Amino acid sequence: MAQLEFDTVILGGGPAGLSAGIYASRGAVSTAIVDMNMFGGQPSNYLELENYPGFQVVGGYDLMEKFEEHADKFGVKKFPMQEIQSIDLNSKRIITSENEFSAKTIIIATGAQPMKLGVPGEKEFVGRGVSYCAVCDGAFYRNKVVAVVGGGNAAVEEAMYLTKFADKVYLVHRRDELRADKIVQERAFKNEKIEFVWNSIVTEIKGENLVDTVVLENVKTHEVSNLSVNGVFPYIGIVPNVENISGQLLQDAGGFFITDETMATSVEGVFAVGDVRKTPLRQVITAASDGAVGAVYAVKYIETHKEVVV
């Protein structure tokens, strides 16, 4: 196992991590980014982004590719596909299946992932009718019927994307109005392929080899009904990716790391940026901004904690 030392080790190669890499490396500190997967994070799976400044419309993969190329330009060392075995934030040591990293500062940019419905059949039918990525799997539902669960921007936007393939898309929401931005709502209401199922939750997902039914309960009347579908796409929220880190830092009730305005956490020399921290908005632009702030203050931390040679 190789033993590697860096001034800053960044955990996560999404927009927050790559942005942090760019700013840390420009601050003249040795910088590494470690990710359990390929770089790019969740935005790499987005078909299009239309709210990132400077691009009226840009493919998610294309934008993340530009982030990565920018990090390469400044000499950031990249370690993708590293299975992380343990992390000790106090000693600033990270052990993966291939390397042991030690650092002066750590920037956590591990992001978040879709929240599960937690109902019978969900786990069993993942990959056989249950999916958390419409862009990844939408083409499998050409001329079929699917249900999207949720009422925020992600749910509504993915429902509209699925209409490119599916004959019909049910949007199941536990309330009687959407939480998505008004402009997103307006587009969805105009889409003839989308049918809204209000005040309802999914209580079970059924099928034999593949999904064929979702069981719904009306939260007001408690009436139970069956909806025939070929696929289910839950978009009900996110949970932070904090495996191997949880419990070492101050977290909120949802498990997100609590930081100050400099992205500093409750452990000295450790910063958290992007979707993994408690923040009022989770977008590519805010993740990139967090990464920049966290990296700048990580560099300041290194500069102010240099060993004095007498």
Contacts in CASP RR format, 6 or more apart in sequence:
PFRMAT RR
TARGET T0000
AUTHOR 0000-0000-0000
METHOD contacts of the structure
MODEL  1
MAQLEFDTVILGGGPAGLSAGIYASRGAVSTAIVDMNMFGGQPSNYLELE
NYPGFQVVGGYDLMEKFEEHADKFGVKKFPMQEIQSIDLNSKRIITSENE
FSAKTIIIATGAQPMKLGVPGEKEFVGRGVSYCAVCDGAFYRNKVVAVVG
GGNAAVEEAMYLTKFADKVYLVHRRDELRADKIVQERAFKNEKIEFVWNS
IVTEIKGENLVDTVVLENVKTHEVSNLSVNGVFPYIGIVPNVENISGQLL
QDAGGFFITDETMATSVEGVFAVGDVRKTPLRQVITAASDGAVGAVYAVK
YIETHKEVVV
1 95 0 8 1.000
1 98 0 8 1.000
1 99 0 8 1.000
1 100 0 8 1.000
2 98 0 8 1.000
2 99 0 8 1.000
2 100 0 8 1.000
3 99 0 8 1.000
3 100 0 8 1.000
3 102 0 8 1.000
4 32 0 8 1.000
4 99 0 8 1.000
4 100 0 8 1.000
4 101 0 8 1.000
4 102 0 8 1.000
5 30 0 8 1.000
5 101 0 8 1.000
5 102 0 8 1.000
5 103 0 8 1.000
6 30 0 8 1.000
6 31 0 8 1.000
6 32 0 8 1.000
6 77 0 8 1.000
6 101 0 8 1.000
6 102 0 8 1.000
6 103 0 8 1.000
6 104 0 8 1.000
7 24 0 8 1.000
7 29 0 8 1.000
7 30 0 8 1.000
7 31 0 8 1.000
7 103 0 8 1.000
7 104 0 8 1.000
7 105 0 8 1.000
7 302 0 8 1.000
8 20 0 8 1.000
8 21 0 8 1.000
8 24 0 8 1.000
8 29 0 8 1.000
8 30 0 8 1.000
8 31 0 8 1.000
8 32 0 8 1.000
8 103 0 8 1.000
8 104 0 8 1.000
8 105 0 8 1.000
8 106 0 8 1.000
8 107 0 8 1.000
8 295 0 8 1.000
8 298 0 8 1.000
8 299 0 8 1.000
8 302 0 8 1.000
9 31 0 8 1.000
9 32 0 8 1.000
9 33 0 8 1.000
9 34 0 8 1.000
9 92 0 8 1.000
9 94 0 8 1.000
9 101 0 8 1.000
9 103 0 8 1.000
9 105 0 8 1.000
9 106 0 8 1.000
9 107 0 8 1.000
10 17 0 8 1.000
10 20 0 8 1.000
10 21 0 8 1.000
10 24 0 8 1.000
10 31 0 8 1.000
10 32 0 8 1.000
10 33 0 8 1.000
10 34 0 8 1.000
10 106 0 8 1.000
10 107 0 8 1.000
10 109 0 8 1.000
11 34 0 8 1.000
11 35 0 8 1.000
11 84 0 8 1.000
11 87 0 8 1.000
11 94 0 8 1.000
11 106 0 8 1.000
11 107 0 8 1.000
11 108 0 8 1.000
11 109 0 8 1.000
11 110 0 8 1.000
11 245 0 8 1.000
12 33 0 8 1.000
12 34 0 8 1.000
12 35 0 8 1.000
12 36 0 8 1.000
12 41 0 8 1.000
12 108 0 8 1.000
12 109 0 8 1.000
12 110 0 8 1.000
12 111 0 8 1.000
13 33 0 8 1.000
13 35 0 8 1.000
13 39 0 8 1.000
13 40 0 8 1.000
13 41 0 8 1.000
13 80 0 8 1.000
13 109 0 8 1.000
14 35 0 8 1.000
14 39 0 8 1.000
14 40 0 8 1.000
14 41 0 8 1.000
14 42 0 8 1.000
14 43 0 8 1.000
14 64 0 8 1.000
14 67 0 8 1.000
14 109 0 8 1.000
14 111 0 8 1.000
14 287 0 8 1.000
15 40 0 8 1.000
15 41 0 8 1.000
15 43 0 8 1.000
15 64 0 8 1.000
15 67 0 8 1.000
15 274 0 8 1.000
15 284 0 8 1.000
15 287 0 8 1.000
15 288 0 8 1.000
16 109 0 8 1.000
16 111 0 8 1.000
16 273 0 8 1.000
16 274 0 8 1.000
16 275 0 8 1.000
16 276 0 8 1.000
16 287 0 8 1.000
16 288 0 8 1.000
16 290 0 8 1.000
16 291 0 8 1.000
17 33 0 8 1.000
17 107 0 8 1.000
17 109 0 8 1.000
17 273 0 8 1.000
17 287 0 8 1.000
17 291 0 8 1.000
18 33 0 8 1.000
18 39 0 8 1.000
18 40 0 8 1.000
18 64 0 8 1.000
18 67 0 8 1.000
18 68 0 8 1.000
18 70 0 8 1.000
18 71 0 8 1.000
18 288 0 8 1.000
19 67 0 8 1.000
19 273 0 8 1.000
19 287 0 8 1.000
19 288 0 8 1.000
19 289 0 8 1.000
19 290 0 8 1.000
19 291 0 8 1.000
19 292 0 8 1.000
19 295 0 8 1.000
20 107 0 8 1.000
20 109 0 8 1.000
20 273 0 8 1.000
20 290 0 8 1.000
20 291 0 8 1.000
20 292 0 8 1.000
20 294 0 8 1.000
20 295 0 8 1.000
20 298 0 8 1.000
21 31 0 8 1.000
21 33 0 8 1.000
21 71 0 8 1.000
21 74 0 8 1.000
21 76 0 8 1.000
21 107 0 8 1.000
21 291 0 8 1.000
21 295 0 8 1.000
22 67 0 8 1.000
22 70 0 8 1.000
22 71 0 8 1.000
22 74 0 8 1.000
22 76 0 8 1.000
22 292 0 8 1.000
22 295 0 8 1.000
23 291 0 8 1.000
23 292 0 8 1.000
23 294 0 8 1.000
23 295 0 8 1.000
23 296 0 8 1.000
23 299 0 8 1.000
24 31 0 8 1.000
24 76 0 8 1.000
24 107 0 8 1.000
24 295 0 8 1.000
24 298 0 8 1.000
24 299 0 8 1.000
25 31 0 8 1.000
25 71 0 8 1.000
25 74 0 8 1.000
25 75 0 8 1.000
25 76 0 8 1.000
26 74 0 8 1.000
27 295 0 8 1.000
27 299 0 8 1.000
28 299 0 8 1.000
29 104 0 8 1.000
29 298 0 8 1.000
29 299 0 8 1.000
29 302 0 8 1.000
30 77 0 8 1.000
31 75 0 8 1.000
31 76 0 8 1.000
31 77 0 8 1.000
32 76 0 8 1.000
32 77 0 8 1.000
32 78 0 8 1.000
32 79 0 8 1.000
32 101 0 8 1.000
32 103 0 8 1.000
33 39 0 8 1.000
33 71 0 8 1.000
33 76 0 8 1.000
33 77 0 8 1.000
33 78 0 8 1.000
33 79 0 8 1.000
34 79 0 8 1.000
34 82 0 8 1.000
34 84 0 8 1.000
34 94 0 8 1.000
34 96 0 8 1.000
34 101 0 8 1.000
35 78 0 8 1.000
35 79 0 8 1.000
35 80 0 8 1.000
35 81 0 8 1.000
35 82 0 8 1.000
36 81 0 8 1.000
36 82 0 8 1.000
36 83 0 8 1.000
36 84 0 8 1.000
37 80 0 8 1.000
37 81 0 8 1.000
38 44 0 8 1.000
38 80 0 8 1.000
38 81 0 8 1.000
39 64 0 8 1.000
39 68 0 8 1.000
39 78 0 8 1.000
39 80 0 8 1.000
40 64 0 8 1.000
40 67 0 8 1.000
40 68 0 8 1.000
41 64 0 8 1.000
41 111 0 8 1.000
42 111 0 8 1.000
42 113 0 8 1.000
43 49 0 8 1.000
43 60 0 8 1.000
43 61 0 8 1.000
43 63 0 8 1.000
43 64 0 8 1.000
43 284 0 8 1.000
44 60 0 8 1.000
44 61 0 8 1.000
44 64 0 8 1.000
45 60 0 8 1.000
45 61 0 8 1.000
45 133 0 8 1.000
45 135 0 8 1.000
45 136 0 8 1.000
46 59 0 8 1.000
46 60 0 8 1.000
46 61 0 8 1.000
46 135 0 8 1.000
47 59 0 8 1.000
47 60 0 8 1.000
47 135 0 8 1.000
47 161 0 8 1.000
48 57 0 8 1.000
48 58 0 8 1.000
48 59 0 8 1.000
48 60 0 8 1.000
49 55 0 8 1.000
49 57 0 8 1.000
49 58 0 8 1.000
49 59 0 8 1.000
49 60 0 8 1.000
49 63 0 8 1.000
49 284 0 8 1.000
50 56 0 8 1.000
50 57 0 8 1.000
50 58 0 8 1.000
51 283 0 8 1.000
51 285 0 8 1.000
52 58 0 8 1.000
52 63 0 8 1.000
52 284 0 8 1.000
52 285 0 8 1.000
53 285 0 8 1.000
55 63 0 8 1.000
63 284 0 8 1.000
67 288 0 8 1.000
68 78 0 8 1.000
71 78 0 8 1.000
72 78 0 8 1.000
79 96 0 8 1.000
79 98 0 8 1.000
79 99 0 8 1.000
82 96 0 8 1.000
82 97 0 8 1.000
82 98 0 8 1.000
82 99 0 8 1.000
83 96 0 8 1.000
83 97 0 8 1.000
83 98 0 8 1.000
84 94 0 8 1.000
84 95 0 8 1.000
84 96 0 8 1.000
84 243 0 8 1.000
84 244 0 8 1.000
85 95 0 8 1.000
85 96 0 8 1.000
85 97 0 8 1.000
85 244 0 8 1.000
86 94 0 8 1.000
86 95 0 8 1.000
86 244 0 8 1.000
87 93 0 8 1.000
87 94 0 8 1.000
87 95 0 8 1.000
87 244 0 8 1.000
87 245 0 8 1.000
87 248 0 8 1.000
88 94 0 8 1.000
88 248 0 8 1.000
89 106 0 8 1.000
89 245 0 8 1.000
89 248 0 8 1.000
89 249 0 8 1.000
89 267 0 8 1.000
89 270 0 8 1.000
90 248 0 8 1.000
90 267 0 8 1.000
91 102 0 8 1.000
92 102 0 8 1.000
92 103 0 8 1.000
92 104 0 8 1.000
92 105 0 8 1.000
92 106 0 8 1.000
92 269 0 8 1.000
92 270 0 8 1.000
93 100 0 8 1.000
93 101 0 8 1.000
93 102 0 8 1.000
93 103 0 8 1.000
94 100 0 8 1.000
94 101 0 8 1.000
94 102 0 8 1.000
94 103 0 8 1.000
94 106 0 8 1.000
95 101 0 8 1.000
104 269 0 8 1.000
104 301 0 8 1.000
104 302 0 8 1.000
104 305 0 8 1.000
105 269 0 8 1.000
105 270 0 8 1.000
105 271 0 8 1.000
105 298 0 8 1.000
105 301 0 8 1.000
105 302 0 8 1.000
106 269 0 8 1.000
106 270 0 8 1.000
106 271 0 8 1.000
107 263 0 8 1.000
107 270 0 8 1.000
107 271 0 8 1.000
107 272 0 8 1.000
107 273 0 8 1.000
107 291 0 8 1.000
107 294 0 8 1.000
107 295 0 8 1.000
107 298 0 8 1.000
108 245 0 8 1.000
108 257 0 8 1.000
108 265 0 8 1.000
108 270 0 8 1.000
108 271 0 8 1.000
108 272 0 8 1.000
108 273 0 8 1.000
108 276 0 8 1.000
108 277 0 8 1.000
109 272 0 8 1.000
109 273 0 8 1.000
109 274 0 8 1.000
109 276 0 8 1.000
109 287 0 8 1.000
109 290 0 8 1.000
109 291 0 8 1.000
110 240 0 8 1.000
110 241 0 8 1.000
110 242 0 8 1.000
110 245 0 8 1.000
110 276 0 8 1.000
111 240 0 8 1.000
111 241 0 8 1.000
111 274 0 8 1.000
111 275 0 8 1.000
111 276 0 8 1.000
112 238 0 8 1.000
112 239 0 8 1.000
112 240 0 8 1.000
112 241 0 8 1.000
112 256 0 8 1.000
112 275 0 8 1.000
112 276 0 8 1.000
112 282 0 8 1.000
113 132 0 8 1.000
113 238 0 8 1.000
113 239 0 8 1.000
113 241 0 8 1.000
114 132 0 8 1.000
114 234 0 8 1.000
114 235 0 8 1.000
114 236 0 8 1.000
114 237 0 8 1.000
114 238 0 8 1.000
114 239 0 8 1.000
115 234 0 8 1.000
115 236 0 8 1.000
115 237 0 8 1.000
115 238 0 8 1.000
115 239 0 8 1.000
116 122 0 8 1.000
116 123 0 8 1.000
116 234 0 8 1.000
117 149 0 8 1.000
117 202 0 8 1.000
117 205 0 8 1.000
117 234 0 8 1.000
117 236 0 8 1.000
119 202 0 8 1.000
119 203 0 8 1.000
119 204 0 8 1.000
119 205 0 8 1.000
120 204 0 8 1.000
120 205 0 8 1.000
121 130 0 8 1.000
121 204 0 8 1.000
121 205 0 8 1.000
121 206 0 8 1.000
122 130 0 8 1.000
122 205 0 8 1.000
122 232 0 8 1.000
122 234 0 8 1.000
124 205 0 8 1.000
125 205 0 8 1.000
125 207 0 8 1.000
125 210 0 8 1.000
125 211 0 8 1.000
125 232 0 8 1.000
127 137 0 8 1.000
128 209 0 8 1.000
128 210 0 8 1.000
128 211 0 8 1.000
129 210 0 8 1.000
129 211 0 8 1.000
129 230 0 8 1.000
129 231 0 8 1.000
129 232 0 8 1.000
130 205 0 8 1.000
130 211 0 8 1.000
130 231 0 8 1.000
130 232 0 8 1.000
130 233 0 8 1.000
130 234 0 8 1.000
131 137 0 8 1.000
131 138 0 8 1.000
131 231 0 8 1.000
131 232 0 8 1.000
131 233 0 8 1.000
132 233 0 8 1.000
132 234 0 8 1.000
132 235 0 8 1.000
134 148 0 8 1.000
134 158 0 8 1.000
134 159 0 8 1.000
134 161 0 8 1.000
134 162 0 8 1.000
134 233 0 8 1.000
135 158 0 8 1.000
135 161 0 8 1.000
138 161 0 8 1.000
138 162 0 8 1.000
138 164 0 8 1.000
138 165 0 8 1.000
138 166 0 8 1.000
139 165 0 8 1.000
140 165 0 8 1.000
141 162 0 8 1.000
141 165 0 8 1.000
141 166 0 8 1.000
141 230 0 8 1.000
141 231 0 8 1.000
142 165 0 8 1.000
142 166 0 8 1.000
143 165 0 8 1.000
143 166 0 8 1.000
143 167 0 8 1.000
144 165 0 8 1.000
144 166 0 8 1.000
144 167 0 8 1.000
144 230 0 8 1.000
144 231 0 8 1.000
145 166 0 8 1.000
145 167 0 8 1.000
145 168 0 8 1.000
145 169 0 8 1.000
145 170 0 8 1.000
145 228 0 8 1.000
145 229 0 8 1.000
145 230 0 8 1.000
145 231 0 8 1.000
146 162 0 8 1.000
146 166 0 8 1.000
146 168 0 8 1.000
146 169 0 8 1.000
146 170 0 8 1.000
146 229 0 8 1.000
146 230 0 8 1.000
146 231 0 8 1.000
146 232 0 8 1.000
146 233 0 8 1.000
147 169 0 8 1.000
147 170 0 8 1.000
147 171 0 8 1.000
147 172 0 8 1.000
147 197 0 8 1.000
147 202 0 8 1.000
147 214 0 8 1.000
147 227 0 8 1.000
147 229 0 8 1.000
147 231 0 8 1.000
147 232 0 8 1.000
147 233 0 8 1.000
148 155 0 8 1.000
148 158 0 8 1.000
148 159 0 8 1.000
148 162 0 8 1.000
148 169 0 8 1.000
148 170 0 8 1.000
148 171 0 8 1.000
148 172 0 8 1.000
148 233 0 8 1.000
148 234 0 8 1.000
148 235 0 8 1.000
149 155 0 8 1.000
149 172 0 8 1.000
149 173 0 8 1.000
149 202 0 8 1.000
149 232 0 8 1.000
149 233 0 8 1.000
149 234 0 8 1.000
149 235 0 8 1.000
149 236 0 8 1.000
150 171 0 8 1.000
150 172 0 8 1.000
150 173 0 8 1.000
150 174 0 8 1.000
150 234 0 8 1.000
150 235 0 8 1.000
150 236 0 8 1.000
151 171 0 8 1.000
151 173 0 8 1.000
151 175 0 8 1.000
151 178 0 8 1.000
151 179 0 8 1.000
151 180 0 8 1.000
151 235 0 8 1.000
152 178 0 8 1.000
152 179 0 8 1.000
152 180 0 8 1.000
152 235 0 8 1.000
153 179 0 8 1.000
153 180 0 8 1.000
153 181 0 8 1.000
153 184 0 8 1.000
154 235 0 8 1.000
154 237 0 8 1.000
155 171 0 8 1.000
155 173 0 8 1.000
155 180 0 8 1.000
155 235 0 8 1.000
155 236 0 8 1.000
156 171 0 8 1.000
156 178 0 8 1.000
156 180 0 8 1.000
156 184 0 8 1.000
156 185 0 8 1.000
156 188 0 8 1.000
157 180 0 8 1.000
157 184 0 8 1.000
158 233 0 8 1.000
158 235 0 8 1.000
159 169 0 8 1.000
159 171 0 8 1.000
159 188 0 8 1.000
159 194 0 8 1.000
159 233 0 8 1.000
160 187 0 8 1.000
160 188 0 8 1.000
160 191 0 8 1.000
160 194 0 8 1.000
162 169 0 8 1.000
162 233 0 8 1.000
163 169 0 8 1.000
163 191 0 8 1.000
163 193 0 8 1.000
163 194 0 8 1.000
166 193 0 8 1.000
167 193 0 8 1.000
168 193 0 8 1.000
168 195 0 8 1.000
169 193 0 8 1.000
169 194 0 8 1.000
169 195 0 8 1.000
170 194 0 8 1.000
170 195 0 8 1.000
170 196 0 8 1.000
170 197 0 8 1.000
170 227 0 8 1.000
170 229 0 8 1.000
171 188 0 8 1.000
171 194 0 8 1.000
171 195 0 8 1.000
171 196 0 8 1.000
171 197 0 8 1.000
172 197 0 8 1.000
172 200 0 8 1.000
172 201 0 8 1.000
172 202 0 8 1.000
172 214 0 8 1.000
172 216 0 8 1.000
172 227 0 8 1.000
173 196 0 8 1.000
173 197 0 8 1.000
173 198 0 8 1.000
173 199 0 8 1.000
173 200 0 8 1.000
174 199 0 8 1.000
174 200 0 8 1.000
174 201 0 8 1.000
174 219 0 8 1.000
175 198 0 8 1.000
175 199 0 8 1.000
176 198 0 8 1.000
176 199 0 8 1.000
178 185 0 8 1.000
178 188 0 8 1.000
180 188 0 8 1.000
188 194 0 8 1.000
197 216 0 8 1.000
197 227 0 8 1.000
199 218 0 8 1.000
199 219 0 8 1.000
199 220 0 8 1.000
200 216 0 8 1.000
200 217 0 8 1.000
200 218 0 8 1.000
200 219 0 8 1.000
201 216 0 8 1.000
201 217 0 8 1.000
201 219 0 8 1.000
202 214 0 8 1.000
202 215 0 8 1.000
202 216 0 8 1.000
202 232 0 8 1.000
202 234 0 8 1.000
203 215 0 8 1.000
203 216 0 8 1.000
203 217 0 8 1.000
203 224 0 8 1.000
204 214 0 8 1.000
204 215 0 8 1.000
205 211 0 8 1.000
205 213 0 8 1.000
205 214 0 8 1.000
205 215 0 8 1.000
205 232 0 8 1.000
206 212 0 8 1.000
206 213 0 8 1.000
206 214 0 8 1.000
206 215 0 8 1.000
206 226 0 8 1.000
207 213 0 8 1.000
210 230 0 8 1.000
211 229 0 8 1.000
211 230 0 8 1.000
211 231 0 8 1.000
211 232 0 8 1.000
212 228 0 8 1.000
212 229 0 8 1.000
212 230 0 8 1.000
213 226 0 8 1.000
213 227 0 8 1.000
213 228 0 8 1.000
213 229 0 8 1.000
214 226 0 8 1.000
214 227 0 8 1.000
214 229 0 8 1.000
214 232 0 8 1.000
215 224 0 8 1.000
215 225 0 8 1.000
215 226 0 8 1.000
215 227 0 8 1.000
216 224 0 8 1.000
216 225 0 8 1.000
216 226 0 8 1.000
216 227 0 8 1.000
217 223 0 8 1.000
217 224 0 8 1.000
218 224 0 8 1.000
218 225 0 8 1.000
238 275 0 8 1.000
238 282 0 8 1.000
239 254 0 8 1.000
239 255 0 8 1.000
240 254 0 8 1.000
240 255 0 8 1.000
240 256 0 8 1.000
240 257 0 8 1.000
240 275 0 8 1.000
240 276 0 8 1.000
241 276 0 8 1.000
242 251 0 8 1.000
242 255 0 8 1.000
242 257 0 8 1.000
242 276 0 8 1.000
246 255 0 8 1.000
248 267 0 8 1.000
249 257 0 8 1.000
249 258 0 8 1.000
249 265 0 8 1.000
249 266 0 8 1.000
249 267 0 8 1.000
249 270 0 8 1.000
249 272 0 8 1.000
250 257 0 8 1.000
250 258 0 8 1.000
250 265 0 8 1.000
250 266 0 8 1.000
251 257 0 8 1.000
251 258 0 8 1.000
252 258 0 8 1.000
252 278 0 8 1.000
256 276 0 8 1.000
256 277 0 8 1.000
256 278 0 8 1.000
256 279 0 8 1.000
257 265 0 8 1.000
257 272 0 8 1.000
257 276 0 8 1.000
257 277 0 8 1.000
257 278 0 8 1.000
258 265 0 8 1.000
258 266 0 8 1.000
258 277 0 8 1.000
258 278 0 8 1.000
259 265 0 8 1.000
259 271 0 8 1.000
259 272 0 8 1.000
259 277 0 8 1.000
259 278 0 8 1.000
261 293 0 8 1.000
262 271 0 8 1.000
262 293 0 8 1.000
262 294 0 8 1.000
262 297 0 8 1.000
263 271 0 8 1.000
263 272 0 8 1.000
263 273 0 8 1.000
263 277 0 8 1.000
263 290 0 8 1.000
263 291 0 8 1.000
263 293 0 8 1.000
263 294 0 8 1.000
263 297 0 8 1.000
264 270 0 8 1.000
264 271 0 8 1.000
264 294 0 8 1.000
264 297 0 8 1.000
265 271 0 8 1.000
265 272 0 8 1.000
268 301 0 8 1.000
269 298 0 8 1.000
269 301 0 8 1.000
271 294 0 8 1.000
271 295 0 8 1.000
271 297 0 8 1.000
271 298 0 8 1.000
273 287 0 8 1.000
273 290 0 8 1.000
273 291 0 8 1.000
273 293 0 8 1.000
273 294 0 8 1.000
274 282 0 8 1.000
274 286 0 8 1.000
274 287 0 8 1.000
274 290 0 8 1.000
274 291 0 8 1.000
275 282 0 8 1.000
275 287 0 8 1.000
277 290 0 8 1.000
279 286 0 8 1.000
279 290 0 8 1.000
END
